[in-house]
Amino acid sequence: MPAGSEDHPSPAEPAHRVRTLPGDHFTILFRHADLISANLHDWTTEVQPL
């Protein structure tokens, strides 16, 4: 990320959390939808508003 200055502070570092889930971009919609939706729900409840 670019360095900030007094007039333009650096943006905050985004938090990262990697989750390994089964499937590919086709099977997540059909075979793994319940697991994917549960993980998305968990993620949206963990995210803090800016």
N, C-alpha and C positions, 0 to 999 in steps of 0.2 A: 504494500500500500504506500502511496506517496506520503512524504513527510508533511506535517501541518505547519502552519505559521500562527502567529497571534490572531490574524484576521480570519484565517481559515483552518480551524483545528482538524486534526486527522480524524477520519471516521473511526468509530469503535470497531474493534476486532469482533467479527461475528463468532458466536459460539458454534462449535461443530460436535456432532455426535454421529458416529457411523453405525448403522444397523444393517446387518447382513440378513436379507430375507430371500426366500426361495422364489424362483420363477424368473421370467423375463417380461418385457413390456407387453406381451400378449397374455401370458398365463396369469399375471397379477389381476387381471380383470375377471377371470373365470375360476381358475383352480385355487387361487390363493387370496381371493377378495376378502374373506373374513380376517385373515391374518394381517393383510395390508391395512384394512380399515381400523383394526385394533391398534396397530402401530401409529397410524396417522392420528387417531384419537389421543393416544398417549403424548405424541409430539405436540399437538395443538394445546394440550393442557399444561405442558411444560414451558411453552414459549412465553416469555415476558414481553409485555407491550413496551414499545420504545418511548 
